[in-house]
């Protein structure tokens, strides 16, 4: 988290998702978060946090990930 502007929306969305689906896949988390805009991060850690909150194992960070939030390659 950086500026915190998106945090309330992310938290409320994550809570609603986990209430509806206690063990979502990464793709389901990303789809659920589509309407929340964060200008500071690449969403990867937010997705990991939601998966961890659901009790699932979370893969280590991919520091050099060249794909954006929706799996599209980032332009350089």
C-alpha positions in Angstrom: 0.0 0.0 0.0 1.2 3.5 -0.8 -1.2 6.4 -0.7 -4.2 4.5 0.8 -6.8 6.2 -1.4 -8.1 2.8 -2.8 -7.8 0.9 0.5 -11.4 1.2 1.7 -12.8 0.0 -1.6 -10.3 -2.9 -1.8 -11.1 -3.9 1.8 -14.9 -3.8 1.2 -14.6 -5.7 -2.1 -12.3 -8.3 -0.6 -14.7 -8.8 2.3 -17.6 -9.2 -0.1 -15.7 -11.7 -2.2 -14.6 -13.8 0.7 -18.1 -13.9 2.1 -19.4 -15.1 -1.3 -16.5 -17.3 -2.1 -14.3 -18.3 0.8 -11.6 -19.9 -1.4 -11.4 -17.8 -4.6 -8.8 -18.4 -7.3 -6.4 -15.7 -8.3 -8.4 -15.1 -11.5 -11.6 -14.7 -9.5 -9.9 -12.2 -7.1 -8.6 -10.2 -10.1 -12.1 -10.2 -11.7 -13.8 -9.1 -8.5 -11.3 -6.2 -8.1 -11.7 -4.9 -11.6 -13.8 -1.9 -10.6 -11.3 -0.7 -8.0 -8.7 1.6 -9.4 -5.3 2.0 -7.7 -2.8 4.3 -9.3 0.1 3.3 -7.0 0.5 -0.4 -7.2 0.4 -3.2 -9.7 -2.3 -5.0 -7.6 -0.1 -8.1 -7.2 0.3 -7.7 -3.4 -3.4 -6.9 -3.0 -4.3 -10.1 -4.7 -1.8 -12.0 -2.7 -3.2 -10.5 0.5 -6.7 -11.6 -0.4 -5.6 -15.1 -1.2 -3.7 -15.3 2.1 -6.8 -14.0 4.0 -8.7 -16.9 2.5 -6.2 -19.3 4.1 -4.6 -20.3 0.8 -0.8 -20.7 0.2 0.6 -17.7 -1.6 3.4 -18.0 -4.1 6.4 -15.8 -3.6 6.5 -12.5 -5.4 7.6 -12.4 -9.0 9.8 -9.3 -8.9 10.3 -8.9 -12.6 6.7 -9.6 -13.7 6.1 -7.9 -17.0 2.4 -8.4 -17.1 -0.1 -5.9 -15.8 -3.1 -6.4 -13.6 -5.3 -8.1 -16.2 -2.5 -10.3 -17.5 -1.6 -8.1 -20.5 2.0 -7.3 -21.2 3.0 -3.9 -20.0 4.2 -1.5 -22.7 7.7 -0.1 -22.2 
